[in-house]
Amino acid sequence: MERQRNEVNNAKPFFEVFPTLKAAEQLRRLFDDVQVTKICTNSVHDFLHIHIFSRHLIQKKDVWHMERAIKEQLFSTAPVSVSLKEEYALSEQYTPKALLLEYKESVVLELERKSVLSANTFKQADMIFEGENVVRLELEESIVSEGRREQIVGLLHEIMEERFHIPAQIVVSYKQKEKS
């Protein structure tokens, strides 16, 4: 947490870093109090990672809209990819259950970018919340589910621990496939 506090202290408001950026009103409101903590690139400048910090939840589709706006408006002719790397400090109302129920669509969207099979497997899973921080994913018993398990659990761990700093233990179990 100390590192996070230092980065936020050195941070600048999002629209101070990108003053000419135009965005739809709803998107602008979502990013009004977001802080840019760091901007990284490599020696050939073919990517731009913009690290942001927010105290409120922003759905992944809105993050991707902002990435596109930055790319199109500020780097349209440059062969550079733009990505926002989010970090959050949410209120204590965001338990693993509250967060995953509100953020499930974003998880599905991120999984779709990696694998449509992983996204569909996650969509069909039951999420069972045990205790304060145990999330049981009940996947349909199949070869596909078993093959996608690692990718799904890996993304959930990354989201919960690294992005939101909410400790959660992800446990996987299997259920019989429903007859259609």
Accessible surface in RSA format (square Angstrom, percent):
REM  Atomic radii and reference values for relative SASA: ProtOr
REM  Chains: A
REM  Algorithm: Lee & Richards
REM  Probe-radius: 1.40
REM  Slices: 20
REM RES _ NUM      All-atoms   Total-Side   Main-Chain    Non-polar    All polar
REM                ABS   REL    ABS   REL    ABS   REL    ABS   REL    ABS   REL
RES MET A   1   142.54  73.8  98.80  65.4  43.74 104.1  93.46  79.5  49.08  65.0
RES GLU A   2   109.04  62.6 105.47  79.8   3.58   8.5  59.42 114.9  49.62  40.5
RES ARG A   3   150.64  63.2 143.99  73.4   6.65  15.8  75.10 102.6  75.54  45.8
RES GLN A   4    13.04   7.3  11.87   8.7   1.17   2.8   8.26  17.6   4.78   3.6
RES ARG A   5   133.78  56.2 132.60  67.6   1.18   2.8  62.13  84.9  71.65  43.4
RES ASN A   6    71.69  49.4  70.52  68.1   1.17   2.8  19.26  46.3  52.43  50.7
RES GLU A   7    33.14  19.0  31.70  24.0   1.44   3.4  19.72  38.1  13.42  11.0
RES VAL A   8    33.22  21.9  26.84  24.3   6.38  15.4  26.84  23.3   6.38  17.3
RES ASN A   9   116.44  80.3  83.33  80.5  33.11  79.7  25.81  62.1  90.63  87.6
RES ASN A  10   119.63  82.5  92.96  89.8  26.67  64.2  29.52  71.1  90.11  87.1
RES ALA A  11    17.40  16.0   0.00   0.0  17.40  39.6   0.39   0.6  17.01  45.1
RES LYS A  12   111.39  54.3 111.17  68.2   0.22   0.5  62.91  56.6  48.48  51.6
RES PRO A  13    52.92  38.6  52.92  48.2   0.00   0.0  52.92  43.7   0.00   0.0
RES PHE A  14     0.00   0.0   0.00   0.0   0.00   0.0   0.00   0.0   0.00   0.0
RES PHE A  15    25.79  12.9  17.96  11.1   7.82  20.4  18.73  11.4   7.05  20.2
RES GLU A  16   105.83  60.8  83.72  63.3  22.11  52.6  40.76  78.8  65.07  53.1
RES VAL A  17    42.22  27.8  19.02  17.2  23.20  55.9  24.90  21.6  17.32  47.0
RES PHE A  18    14.72   7.4  12.67   7.8   2.05   5.3  14.72   8.9   0.00   0.0
RES PRO A  19    95.95  69.9  71.47  65.1  24.49  89.0  73.56  60.7  22.40 139.2
RES THR A  20    91.33  65.0  81.81  82.9   9.51  22.7  75.56 101.5  15.77  23.8
RES LEU A  21     3.81   2.1   0.00   0.0   3.81   9.6   0.00   0.0   3.81  10.3
RES LYS A  22   151.43  73.9 146.20  89.7   5.24  12.5 109.47  98.5  41.96  44.7
RES ALA A  23    26.93  24.8   0.00   0.0  26.93  61.3   9.34  13.2  17.59  46.6
RES ALA A  24    72.17  66.4  52.89  81.6  19.27  43.8  65.08  91.6   7.09  18.8
RES GLU A  25   112.26  64.5 103.55  78.3   8.71  20.7  50.38  97.4  61.88  50.5
RES GLN A  26   115.37  64.5 112.44  82.2   2.93   7.0  32.79  69.8  82.58  62.6
RES LEU A  27    18.55  10.3  17.46  12.5   1.09   2.7  17.85  12.5   0.70   1.9
RES ARG A  28    74.78  31.4  74.78  38.1   0.00   0.0  21.08  28.8  53.70  32.5
RES ARG A  29   142.18  59.7 129.49  66.0  12.69  30.2  56.99  77.9  85.18  51.6
RES LEU A  30    39.74  22.1  38.06  27.2   1.68   4.2  39.69  27.9   0.05   0.1
RES PHE A  31     0.00   0.0   0.00   0.0   0.00   0.0   0.00   0.0   0.00   0.0
RES ASP A  32    85.21  59.7  67.91  67.6  17.30  40.9  21.25  50.0  63.96  63.8
RES ASP A  33    86.81  60.8  71.67  71.3  15.14  35.8  43.02 101.3  43.78  43.7
RES VAL A  34     0.00   0.0   0.00   0.0   0.00   0.0   0.00   0.0   0.00   0.0
RES GLN A  35    42.07  23.5  42.07  30.7   0.00   0.0  11.43  24.3  30.64  23.2
RES VAL A  36     9.41   6.2   5.08   4.6   4.33  10.4   5.08   4.4   4.33  11.8
RES THR A  37    22.38  15.9   4.39   4.5  17.98  42.9   3.12   4.2  19.26  29.1
RES LYS A  38    92.84  45.3  83.50  51.2   9.33  22.2  51.53  46.4  41.31  44.0
RES ILE A  39    79.24  45.1  49.45  36.8  29.78  71.8  49.45  35.6  29.78  80.8
RES CYS A  40    43.05  32.6  37.28  41.6   5.77  13.6  21.60  54.7  21.45  23.1
RES THR A  41    60.37  42.9  33.32  33.8  27.06  64.5  31.98  43.0  28.39  42.9
RES ASN A  42    48.90  33.7  38.80  37.5  10.10  24.3  30.27  72.9  18.63  18.0
RES SER A  43   109.07  92.2  74.72  99.7  34.36  79.1  57.42 122.3  51.65  72.4
RES VAL A  44   109.37  72.0  84.15  76.2  25.22  60.8  89.73  78.0  19.64  53.3
RES HIS A  45   117.23  64.1 108.27  75.3   8.96  22.9  76.72  79.1  40.51  47.1
RES ASP A  46    68.79  48.2  61.69  61.4   7.09  16.8  22.72  53.5  46.07  45.9
RES PHE A  47    55.65  27.8  55.52  34.4   0.12   0.3  55.52  33.7   0.12   0.4
RES LEU A  48    23.09  12.9  22.77  16.3   0.32   0.8  22.77  16.0   0.32   0.9
RES HIS A  49    49.68  27.1  49.68  34.5   0.00   0.0  33.84  34.9  15.84  18.4
RES ILE A  50     0.00   0.0   0.00   0.0   0.00   0.0   0.00   0.0   0.00   0.0
RES HIS A  51    50.28  27.5  50.28  35.0   0.00   0.0  30.41  31.3  19.88  23.1
RES ILE A  52     2.07   1.2   1.08   0.8   1.00   2.4   1.08   0.8   1.00   2.7
RES PHE A  53     6.36   3.2   6.10   3.8   0.26   0.7   6.10   3.7   0.26   0.7
RES SER A  54     2.04   1.7   1.07   1.4   0.97   2.2   1.81   3.9   0.23   0.3
RES ARG A  55   152.37  64.0 136.44  69.6  15.93  37.9  58.82  80.4  93.56  56.7
RES HIS A  56    54.39  29.7  52.21  36.3   2.18   5.6  48.76  50.3   5.63   6.6
RES LEU A  57    19.20  10.7   4.29   3.1  14.91  37.5   4.29   3.0  14.91  40.1
RES ILE A  58     0.59   0.3   0.09   0.1   0.50   1.2   0.59   0.4   0.00   0.0
RES GLN A  59    42.10  23.5  40.87  29.9   1.23   2.9  28.48  60.6  13.61  10.3
RES LYS A  60    14.92   7.3  14.92   9.2   0.00   0.0   4.63   4.2  10.28  11.0
RES LYS A  61    82.71  40.3  82.06  50.3   0.65   1.5  56.08  50.5  26.63  28.4
RES ASP A  62    15.91  11.1  15.91  15.8   0.00   0.0   0.00   0.0  15.91  15.9
RES VAL A  63     0.00   0.0   0.00   0.0   0.00   0.0   0.00   0.0   0.00   0.0
RES TRP A  64    28.71  11.5  28.26  13.7   0.45   1.1  22.55  12.0   6.16  10.0
RES HIS A  65    82.94  45.3  79.06  55.0   3.88   9.9  51.85  53.4  31.09  36.2
RES MET A  66     0.00   0.0   0.00   0.0   0.00   0.0   0.00   0.0   0.00   0.0
RES GLU A  67    21.30  12.2  20.68  15.6   0.61   1.5   5.57  10.8  15.72  12.8
RES ARG A  68   107.28  45.0 105.90  54.0   1.38   3.3  56.43  77.1  50.85  30.8
RES ALA A  69    13.85  12.7  10.03  15.5   3.82   8.7  13.38  18.8   0.47   1.2
RES ILE A  70     0.00   0.0   0.00   0.0   0.00   0.0   0.00   0.0   0.00   0.0
RES LYS A  71    58.58  28.6  58.58  35.9   0.00   0.0  53.09  47.8   5.49   5.8
RES GLU A  72   110.23  63.3  97.86  74.0  12.37  29.5  37.81  73.1  72.43  59.1
RES GLN A  73    80.51  45.0  48.03  35.1  32.49  77.3  35.04  74.6  45.47  34.5
RES LEU A  74    62.18  34.6  32.74  23.4  29.44  74.0  37.20  26.1  24.97  67.2
RES PHE A  75    61.71  30.9  58.04  35.9   3.68   9.6  61.71  37.4   0.00   0.0
RES SER A  76    76.52  64.7  47.27  63.1  29.25  67.4  25.66  54.6  50.86  71.2
RES THR A  77   137.69  97.9 104.63 106.1  33.06  78.8  80.35 107.9  57.33  86.7
RES ALA A  78    36.61  33.7  30.32  46.8   6.29  14.3  34.54  48.6   2.07   5.5
RES PRO A  79   123.13  89.7 102.02  93.0  21.10  76.7 117.61  97.1   5.51  34.3
RES VAL A  80    14.84   9.8   8.96   8.1   5.88  14.2  10.89   9.5   3.95  10.7
RES SER A  81    70.09  59.2  61.80  82.5   8.29  19.1  50.88 108.4  19.21  26.9
RES VAL A  82    16.25  10.7   0.48   0.4  15.77  38.0   0.48   0.4  15.77  42.8
RES SER A  83    27.18  23.0  26.97  36.0   0.21   0.5  26.28  56.0   0.90   1.3
RES LEU A  84     3.89   2.2   0.00   0.0   3.89   9.8   0.00   0.0   3.89  10.5
RES LYS A  85    88.03  42.9  83.82  51.4   4.22  10.0  44.33  39.9  43.70  46.5
RES GLU A  86    16.50   9.5   3.06   2.3  13.44  32.0   0.76   1.5  15.74  12.8
RES GLU A  87    26.94  15.5  26.51  20.1   0.43   1.0  10.52  20.3  16.42  13.4
RES TYR A  88     0.92   0.4   0.55   0.3   0.36   0.9   0.54   0.4   0.38   0.5
RES ALA A  89    22.62  20.8  11.19  17.3  11.43  26.0  17.80  25.1   4.82  12.8
RES LEU A  90    28.68  16.0   1.80   1.3  26.88  67.6   2.47   1.7  26.21  70.5
RES SER A  91    65.51  55.4  48.02  64.1  17.49  40.3  56.58 120.5   8.93  12.5
RES GLU A  92   171.32  98.4 147.10 111.3  24.22  57.7  67.35 130.3 103.97  84.9
RES GLN A  93   128.59  71.9 104.89  76.7  23.70  56.4  44.55  94.8  84.03  63.7
RES TYR A  94    32.46  15.2  24.90  14.2   7.56  19.7   9.91   7.4  22.55  27.8
RES THR A  95    64.56  45.9  61.37  62.2   3.19   7.6  58.57  78.7   6.00   9.1
RES PRO A  96     9.15   6.7   9.15   8.3   0.00   0.0   9.15   7.6   0.00   0.0
RES LYS A  97   107.50  52.4 106.61  65.4   0.89   2.1  50.07  45.1  57.43  61.2
RES ALA A  98    37.86  34.8  28.17  43.5   9.69  22.0  35.03  49.3   2.83   7.5
RES LEU A  99     0.00   0.0   0.00   0.0   0.00   0.0   0.00   0.0   0.00   0.0
RES LEU A 100     0.11   0.1   0.11   0.1   0.00   0.0   0.11   0.1   0.00   0.0
RES LEU A 101   102.86  57.3  80.33  57.5  22.53  56.6  81.00  56.9  21.86  58.8
RES GLU A 102    91.65  52.6  71.70  54.2  19.95  47.5  34.36  66.5  57.30  46.8
RES TYR A 103     0.07   0.0   0.07   0.0   0.00   0.0   0.07   0.1   0.00   0.0
RES LYS A 104    57.92  28.3  57.67  35.4   0.25   0.6  32.40  29.2  25.52  27.2
RES GLU A 105   104.97  60.3  97.33  73.6   7.64  18.2  44.64  86.3  60.33  49.3
RES SER A 106     1.15   1.0   1.14   1.5   0.00   0.0   0.00   0.0   1.14   1.6
RES VAL A 107     0.17   0.1   0.17   0.2   0.00   0.0   0.17   0.1   0.00   0.0
RES VAL A 108    14.41   9.5  14.41  13.0   0.00   0.0  14.41  12.5   0.00   0.0
RES LEU A 109    44.48  24.8  43.33  31.0   1.15   2.9  43.33  30.4   1.15   3.1
RES GLU A 110    14.74   8.5  12.79   9.7   1.94   4.6   4.37   8.4  10.37   8.5
RES LEU A 111     0.17   0.1   0.17   0.1   0.00   0.0   0.17   0.1   0.00   0.0
RES GLU A 112    66.58  38.2  54.00  40.9  12.57  29.9  14.04  27.1  52.54  42.9
RES ARG A 113   151.65  63.7 112.90  57.5  38.75  92.3  53.84  73.6  97.80  59.3
RES LYS A 114   111.00  54.1  75.85  46.5  35.14  83.7  38.18  34.4  72.81  77.6
RES SER A 115    18.39  15.5   9.76  13.0   8.63  19.9  15.61  33.2   2.79   3.9
RES VAL A 116    96.83  63.7  92.37  83.6   4.46  10.7  92.37  80.3   4.46  12.1
RES LEU A 117    87.21  48.6  86.05  61.6   1.16   2.9  86.05  60.4   1.16   3.1
RES SER A 118     0.00   0.0   0.00   0.0   0.00   0.0   0.00   0.0   0.00   0.0
RES ALA A 119     0.14   0.1   0.14   0.2   0.00   0.0   0.14   0.2   0.00   0.0
RES ASN A 120    56.54  39.0  56.03  54.1   0.51   1.2  13.59  32.7  42.95  41.5
RES THR A 121    10.66   7.6   5.93   6.0   4.73  11.3   4.82   6.5   5.84   8.8
RES PHE A 122     1.06   0.5   0.30   0.2   0.77   2.0   0.30   0.2   0.77   2.2
RES LYS A 123   100.97  49.3  82.71  50.7  18.26  43.5  44.65  40.2  56.32  60.0
RES GLN A 124   102.71  57.4  87.59  64.0  15.13  36.0  32.60  69.4  70.11  53.2
RES ALA A 125     6.34   5.8   0.28   0.4   6.06  13.8   0.36   0.5   5.98  15.8
RES ASP A 126    63.44  44.4  59.95  59.7   3.50   8.3  15.01  35.3  48.43  48.3
RES MET A 127    31.57  16.3   6.68   4.4  24.89  59.3   6.68   5.7  24.89  33.0
RES ILE A 128    67.87  38.6  64.85  48.3   3.02   7.3  67.87  48.9   0.00   0.0
RES PHE A 129    47.84  23.9  18.97  11.7  28.88  75.1  18.97  11.5  28.88  82.6
RES GLU A 130    61.72  35.4  56.58  42.8   5.14  12.2  36.40  70.4  25.32  20.7
RES GLY A 131    77.75  95.9   0.00   N/A  77.75  95.9  44.30 121.6  33.45  74.9
RES GLU A 132   162.56  93.3 142.97 108.2  19.59  46.6  59.12 114.4 103.44  84.5
RES ASN A 133    60.54  41.8  60.06  58.0   0.49   1.2   6.78  16.3  53.76  52.0
RES VAL A 134    34.26  22.5  32.49  29.4   1.77   4.3  32.49  28.2   1.77   4.8
RES VAL A 135     0.00   0.0   0.00   0.0   0.00   0.0   0.00   0.0   0.00   0.0
RES ARG A 136    63.95  26.9  63.95  32.6   0.00   0.0  10.66  14.6  53.29  32.3
RES LEU A 137     0.19   0.1   0.19   0.1   0.00   0.0   0.19   0.1   0.00   0.0
RES GLU A 138    42.20  24.2  42.20  31.9   0.00   0.0   0.74   1.4  41.46  33.9
RES LEU A 139     0.51   0.3   0.50   0.4   0.01   0.0   0.51   0.4   0.00   0.0
RES GLU A 140    28.91  16.6  27.04  20.5   1.88   4.5   4.64   9.0  24.27  19.8
RES GLU A 141    96.31  55.3  85.36  64.6  10.95  26.1  28.47  55.1  67.84  55.4
RES SER A 142    38.19  32.3  19.77  26.4  18.42  42.4  29.19  62.2   9.00  12.6
RES ILE A 143   161.92  92.1 153.64 114.5   8.28  20.0 156.28 112.5   5.64  15.3
RES VAL A 144    68.31  44.9  62.05  56.2   6.26  15.1  68.19  59.2   0.12   0.3
RES SER A 145     4.75   4.0   4.75   6.3   0.00   0.0   0.00   0.0   4.75   6.7
RES GLU A 146    96.79  55.6  88.26  66.8   8.53  20.3  47.49  91.9  49.30  40.3
RES GLY A 147    56.54  69.7   0.00   N/A  56.54  69.7  34.42  94.5  22.12  49.5
RES ARG A 148    70.34  29.5  70.34  35.9   0.00   0.0   0.67   0.9  69.67  42.2
RES ARG A 149    90.73  38.1  90.59  46.2   0.13   0.3  11.54  15.8  79.18  48.0
RES GLU A 150   150.43  86.4 142.29 107.6   8.14  19.4  58.02 112.2  92.41  75.5
RES GLN A 151    60.12  33.6  47.57  34.8  12.55  29.9  27.10  57.7  33.02  25.0
RES ILE A 152     0.44   0.3   0.31   0.2   0.14   0.3   0.31   0.2   0.14   0.4
RES VAL A 153    38.24  25.2  38.24  34.6   0.00   0.0  38.24  33.2   0.00   0.0
RES GLY A 154    38.34  47.3   0.00   N/A  38.34  47.3  33.29  91.4   5.04  11.3
RES LEU A 155     5.85   3.3   1.92   1.4   3.94   9.9   3.78   2.7   2.07   5.6
RES LEU A 156     0.00   0.0   0.00   0.0   0.00   0.0   0.00   0.0   0.00   0.0
RES HIS A 157    88.34  48.3  87.64  60.9   0.70   1.8  55.24  56.9  33.09  38.5
RES GLU A 158    68.86  39.5  68.80  52.1   0.06   0.1  14.47  28.0  54.39  44.4
RES ILE A 159     0.01   0.0   0.01   0.0   0.00   0.0   0.01   0.0   0.00   0.0
RES MET A 160     0.38   0.2   0.38   0.3   0.00   0.0   0.38   0.3   0.00   0.0
RES GLU A 161    56.53  32.5  47.45  35.9   9.08  21.6   9.76  18.9  46.78  38.2
RES GLU A 162   111.06  63.8  97.85  74.0  13.21  31.4  43.36  83.9  67.70  55.3
RES ARG A 163    18.14   7.6  16.32   8.3   1.82   4.3   4.41   6.0  13.73   8.3
RES PHE A 164     4.29   2.1   0.00   0.0   4.29  11.2   0.00   0.0   4.29  12.3
RES HIS A 165    72.68  39.7  47.94  33.3  24.75  63.3  38.10  39.3  34.58  40.2
RES ILE A 166    20.03  11.4  19.92  14.8   0.11   0.3  20.00  14.4   0.03   0.1
RES PRO A 167    85.33  62.2  83.71  76.3   1.62   5.9  84.15  69.5   1.18   7.3
RES ALA A 168    11.24  10.3   0.06   0.1  11.18  25.4   1.66   2.3   9.58  25.4
RES GLN A 169   107.39  60.1 101.18  73.9   6.21  14.8  35.80  76.2  71.59  54.3
RES ILE A 170    27.31  15.5   3.69   2.7  23.63  56.9   3.69   2.7  23.63  64.1
RES VAL A 171    38.34  25.2  34.91  31.6   3.43   8.3  38.34  33.3   0.00   0.0
RES VAL A 172    20.19  13.3   1.40   1.3  18.79  45.3   1.40   1.2  18.79  51.0
RES SER A 173    28.34  23.9  24.12  32.2   4.22   9.7  28.02  59.7   0.32   0.4
RES TYR A 174    68.15  31.8  39.08  22.2  29.06  75.6  39.08  29.4  29.06  35.8
RES LYS A 175    34.78  17.0  28.38  17.4   6.41  15.3  30.40  27.4   4.39   4.7
RES GLN A 176   137.37  76.8 126.51  92.5  10.86  25.9  59.65 127.0  77.73  59.0
RES LYS A 177   130.38  63.6 116.23  71.3  14.16  33.7  67.66  60.9  62.72  66.8
RES GLU A 178   130.19  74.7 108.94  82.4  21.25  50.6  44.55  86.2  85.64  69.9
RES LYS A 179   201.92  98.5 165.28 101.4  36.64  87.2 119.94 108.0  81.98  87.3
RES SER A 180   161.34 136.3  84.25 112.4  77.09 177.6  81.55 173.7  79.79 111.8
END  Absolute sums over single chains surface
CHAIN  1 A    10304.2       8526.8       1777.4       5498.7       4805.5
END  Absolute sums over all chains
TOTAL         10304.2       8526.8       1777.4       5498.7       4805.5
